[in-house]
Structures are given as C-alpha cells and as structure tokens.
Amino acid sequence: MKKEKFYLFCLKSVSGLKEALLWDYLKNGFLPSELYNSPPQTIGHLIAKAKLDPDFKAKIRTEFPLYQKALCILDEQYPKLLKTIFDPPLFLFYQGNLNLLQSEYLVTVVGSRTLSFYHQHALEKIIADCRNTPLVIASGLAIGIDTLAHEQALANNLKTIAVLGSGFEPEVFYPQSNLKLAKQILKHDGLILSEYPPDTKANIYQFPQRNRILAGLSKATIVISGTLKSGTLITAQCALEAGREVFALPGNINQTLNEGPNDLLAQGAQILLNADSILKTYDLITLKQEINLNLNSEQTLVYQTLQIEALSTEDLQTKLNFDLASLTSILSQLELKNLIELNYFNQWQAK
C-alpha cells in the first residue's frame, strides 16, 4: 500500500491530470503504479511530460513525506460515502478520531455566516433534540451556523467533524477565531479534516472545493440559512448531485437568509420541521422516543405545556395549579435533562 500511495501522489502531482479522471481509472481496477508506469494513451502524454520535468521530481521529493501521513482514497478507513461523489479528494489530512468516518450517522449542517435569532434557536433546538443519539455533526467550522453546529454538538455530547478550507497548522488556520473551538473538538474525541497540507493558507477557491467533501461525507445535509448565491447552496447542490437527502429549514420569504432554503424546498428538498425529520432518515426516531419517555407524569405535563408556548414560572404555576416548590423542582429536573431552557424574556421554553 505504501508503494501505491507514493504513485498515487505522483499522479496527483501531474499537471493537467484531473483527480476525477484518476479516480475513474482507479474505480475500474487500475493500480496507481500501473497508471504511472504504463499509462493509458489518454493520459500518457501528460505523465511522460511530467517525468522529464526536474521541478516535478523536486516536488515529489519535498512534498510526499507530508502526504505519507494523510489518509489515502485507497485506505480502508477512507469514508465509503465520500468515494461515491464525482471527484472525491485522493488524500485527506486529519487530526483526531479517524473512526468517526466509519459512522453510519454522519449528518452535515450548513448555513450562513450571519446568525439570526430564528436560525440560531432552530438549530439549537434541533441538535438538542438529537442528544443521546449516535449522530455525528459535520460542518465547515466557518463563522456563523457552522460554528454554532459544532458548539451545540459538543454541548449535547454529540461527536463532531470539522472540514477546513485551509491547512490545520495554527499559523494558517482559518478562521483564526475558531482555533480554540477546533482544539475543543479534538479534546472531545472529534475530527478535523482537510484535503490541503497542514501549512496551506486559506484561498477563496478552496472553500467551494471543501463544500463537496461536506456534502459527500453524509447521508443527509441540513441547510439552515443562506442566500441564493452562497457556499451553502453549493454544498446543497453537491449533495443533490450525489443523490443525498437535503433538508431545508423554511423561513420568512421577506428575509434574504431564507432565500436559499426556501428555493431548495421549491425544488423538492425535504422540509426540516424538527429533529424528527433527521432522526427518521437515520432510523433513530424510536431511540429518541425512548429517551423522552423517561419522564414521570408531572414532568411530562410540564414539558408538554412548554412545547406549546413559553411561560414564566409564575404563569406556569397558575396554568397547571402546581405548588411553587414542586414546580421549581420539576423545572430543575427538566433543565438537567436538557429538555427546557430560560429564554431572553425569563420564560421557560422547550428546547
């Protein structure tokens, strides 16, 4: 395998030889060593030209040691779903728990870099309702929805994968403001991925490339927010082209951040109403129901009431006719179970 990895890197380094074409040959049974040493006529002239170039040979000597540490598309641990997209990356650099790539429960979350209260609260509730399930949240570690997705995954004891559009060395890490979050992801047994060597600076064209990985990793992609022309929609389009499920959060038609999801819904994307939409796709709905049923009758009554509307402790006491001490205890228990929270108006609301 080490030999084939070397030849695959050589092929990847040939100018003009597209990775998607290389992958087509590999899928049809060619080994990298065969392609490099006895190439088909269609790519032979490119390889022959590269072999005569001293800069090409120098690149192989200096850069291949970095790629030896990367995950290769020929490795068993390479994610199977990602192999099915049109142009999967031939190499993936990584830090953290590589076993997450074998999970059947990866779900990608994408959205705008601008956060509104509506989108923030919706995503927080959806991820909180996935607590205690094996879902793995994948996102791009960008500012905004991506950041929130990773943070909420950690807050709800879910594993998370960040796919970067840069290298992951601290000096080039992008965005720098999320370097601390990246460390938290690794600390909690998560994973950071990039198809770019660790010292690669961020470049504008690398982010659309990154988005195809986000779409390719998962069975389903959740689109929370985004304008009609945004990276979010690129990811959604990649997911659709790969035959994956796309869920879109509906929103106010007068707000630009809802244009993308609403347009996807018009094109036939699945509507994202709550966490159940996702859990059903992954056959996890029964698990969630079992978790939520672990409430006594009084806890259930309070929780169901707060699912209908947000209420202050005083209003809840009046509505249910509970004594204050008992109600306070129930609210504390529900809060500990991560089922309710206090909102900006000091009212209790279901997550």
SVG drawing of the C-alpha trace seen along z (x, -y; Angstrom):
<svg xmlns="http://www.w3.org/2000/svg" viewBox="-54 -41 70 45">
<polyline fill="none" stroke="black" stroke-width="0.4" points="0.0,0.0 2.9,-2.4 4.1,-1.9 0.7,-2.6 0.3,-5.6 3.5,-7.0 2.5,-6.5 -0.9,-8.0 0.8,-11.1 2.9,-11.2 -0.2,-11.0 -1.9,-13.7 1.1,-16.0 1.0,-15.6 0.0,-19.0 -3.3,-18.8 -4.3,-15.4 -7.6,-15.8 -8.3,-13.9 -11.8,-12.9 -10.3,-11.2 -7.7,-9.4 -10.5,-8.2 -12.3,-6.8 -9.3,-4.7 -8.9,-3.5 -12.5,-2.5 -12.0,-0.4 -9.3,1.6 -6.1,-0.2 -3.4,-0.5 -1.6,-3.8 1.7,-2.1 0.2,-0.7 -1.2,-4.1 2.2,-5.8 4.5,-3.3 2.3,-2.0 -0.4,-4.7 -3.3,-4.5 -2.9,-6.6 -5.4,-9.2 -3.1,-10.3 0.3,-9.0 1.5,-12.3 0.8,-14.2 2.7,-11.7 5.6,-11.5 6.0,-15.2 6.0,-15.4 8.7,-12.7 11.0,-14.9 10.4,-18.0 13.1,-18.5 10.6,-20.6 8.2,-17.7 10.8,-15.4 11.7,-18.0 8.1,-18.4 7.8,-14.6 10.9,-14.5 9.8,-17.5 6.1,-17.1 5.4,-13.3 6.7,-13.0 3.7,-15.2 1.3,-13.0 2.6,-9.8 0.7,-10.9 -2.6,-11.6 -5.5,-9.3 -5.5,-8.0 -8.5,-7.0 -7.1,-3.5 -7.0,-3.1 -9.7,-1.0 -10.5,-3.9 -11.4,-6.3 -15.2,-7.1 -17.2,-4.9 -19.9,-7.5 -17.3,-10.1 -15.9,-7.7 -19.3,-7.9 -19.1,-11.6 -17.9,-12.7 -14.5,-13.9 -13.5,-12.7 -10.2,-14.0 -7.5,-11.5 -5.8,-12.5 -7.3,-13.8 -5.2,-15.3 -6.6,-14.8 -6.3,-15.3 -8.4,-13.4 -10.7,-10.4 -10.5,-8.9 -13.0,-6.2 -15.8,-8.8 -15.5,-8.5 -16.9,-4.9 -20.1,-6.1 -23.4,-5.5 -24.8,-8.5 -22.9,-11.4 -25.1,-14.4 -23.9,-17.7 -25.1,-21.1 -24.5,-24.2 -25.7,-27.8 -24.9,-31.4 -22.1,-33.2 -24.7,-35.7 -26.8,-34.4 -30.4,-35.5 -32.3,-34.6 -34.7,-32.4 -31.9,-30.3 -29.9,-30.1 -32.8,-29.0 -34.0,-26.5 -30.6,-24.9 -30.0,-24.8 -33.4,-23.0 -32.8,-20.5 -29.4,-19.5 -30.6,-19.4 -33.3,-17.0 -30.7,-14.7 -28.9,-14.4 -28.1,-10.8 -28.2,-9.6 -25.2,-8.4 -25.5,-11.2 -22.2,-12.9 -22.4,-16.5 -20.2,-17.5 -19.7,-21.2 -17.2,-23.6 -16.0,-25.4 -16.8,-28.8 -18.2,-31.7 -22.0,-31.6 -24.1,-28.5 -21.0,-26.2 -19.6,-27.4 -23.0,-27.0 -23.4,-23.5 -20.0,-22.4 -20.7,-24.2 -24.1,-22.7 -22.8,-19.2 -20.3,-19.5 -22.8,-20.9 -25.1,-18.0 -22.5,-15.2 -22.5,-14.5 -19.3,-13.9 -18.4,-16.4 -16.3,-16.7 -14.9,-19.9 -13.9,-20.1 -11.5,-23.0 -10.8,-25.1 -7.2,-25.6 -4.5,-23.6 -4.8,-23.0 -1.5,-24.4 -2.2,-27.3 -0.4,-29.8 -2.7,-29.3 -5.8,-28.0 -9.0,-29.7 -10.8,-31.3 -8.4,-32.1 -11.3,-33.0 -12.3,-29.3 -8.9,-27.9 -9.9,-27.4 -13.1,-25.7 -11.0,-23.3 -9.0,-22.4 -12.2,-21.7 -13.4,-19.4 -10.2,-17.4 -10.4,-17.4 -13.9,-15.8 -12.8,-13.0 -13.9,-14.8 -12.1,-15.0 -10.7,-17.8 -10.3,-17.1 -8.7,-19.0 -7.6,-18.0 -4.9,-20.6 -1.5,-20.0 -1.2,-21.4 0.7,-24.5 -1.8,-25.6 -3.2,-29.1 -6.9,-29.8 -7.7,-30.7 -11.2,-31.7 -11.4,-28.9 -10.7,-26.2 -14.0,-26.7 -16.2,-25.6 -13.9,-22.6 -14.3,-21.9 -18.1,-22.0 -18.2,-18.9 -16.5,-17.0 -19.1,-18.2 -21.8,-17.0 -20.1,-13.7 -19.4,-12.6 -23.0,-12.4 -26.2,-10.6 -28.1,-13.9 -27.3,-17.6 -29.2,-20.2 -29.5,-23.7 -30.3,-26.2 -29.9,-29.5 -28.3,-31.2 -28.8,-33.4 -29.4,-32.2 -25.7,-32.7 -23.7,-31.3 -21.4,-28.5 -24.4,-26.9 -26.2,-26.4 -23.0,-25.0 -22.9,-22.3 -26.6,-21.6 -26.2,-21.3 -23.3,-18.9 -25.4,-16.8 -28.3,-16.7 -25.9,-15.7 -24.6,-12.9 -28.1,-11.6 -28.2,-12.5 -31.1,-13.8 -31.3,-17.5 -33.3,-19.1 -34.1,-22.8 -35.4,-25.0 -38.4,-27.0 -38.3,-30.8 -39.9,-34.2 -40.0,-34.9 -39.1,-38.6 -35.7,-37.8 -32.7,-37.1 -31.1,-34.5 -34.2,-32.3 -34.0,-32.5 -31.6,-29.5 -33.6,-27.1 -36.9,-28.2 -35.6,-27.8 -34.4,-24.3 -37.9,-23.4 -39.4,-24.7 -37.1,-22.3 -38.2,-19.3 -35.9,-19.3 -37.2,-17.7 -38.8,-20.2 -36.9,-20.5 -39.6,-21.0 -37.8,-19.4 -35.2,-16.8 -37.6,-14.0 -37.1,-14.8 -33.5,-13.8 -33.8,-11.0 -36.3,-9.2 -33.8,-9.3 -31.2,-7.6 -33.8,-5.2 -33.2,-6.8 -36.7,-8.1 -37.5,-5.1 -34.4,-5.8 -35.3,-9.4 -38.9,-8.4 -37.5,-6.0 -35.3,-8.8 -38.1,-11.3 -40.5,-8.8 -38.1,-8.6 -40.3,-11.2 -42.9,-10.9 -46.4,-12.2 -45.8,-15.6 -42.6,-16.1 -44.4,-15.1 -47.3,-17.6 -44.9,-20.5 -42.8,-19.6 -45.8,-19.2 -47.1,-22.5 -43.9,-24.3 -43.8,-22.7 -47.0,-24.6 -45.8,-28.0 -43.0,-29.6 -44.1,-30.6 -42.7,-32.2 -42.6,-30.1 -45.5,-32.2 -47.6,-31.7 -46.8,-28.0 -47.8,-27.7 -51.1,-29.4 -51.8,-27.3 -51.1,-24.0 -52.0,-24.7 -48.8,-23.3 -47.3,-24.4 -44.2,-26.5 -41.8,-24.2 -42.9,-21.2 -42.9,-23.1 -39.4,-24.5 -38.1,-21.0 -39.7,-19.7 -38.3,-22.6 -34.8,-21.9 -35.1,-18.2 -36.2,-19.0 -33.4,-21.6 -30.9,-19.0 -32.3,-16.6 -31.6,-19.4 -35.3,-19.5 -36.1,-23.1 -34.3,-26.4 -34.9,-30.0 -35.2,-32.4 -34.4,-36.1 -37.7,-37.1 -37.1,-34.9 -39.6,-32.4 -39.2,-28.6 -39.4,-27.1 -38.9,-23.6 -35.6,-23.0"/>
</svg>
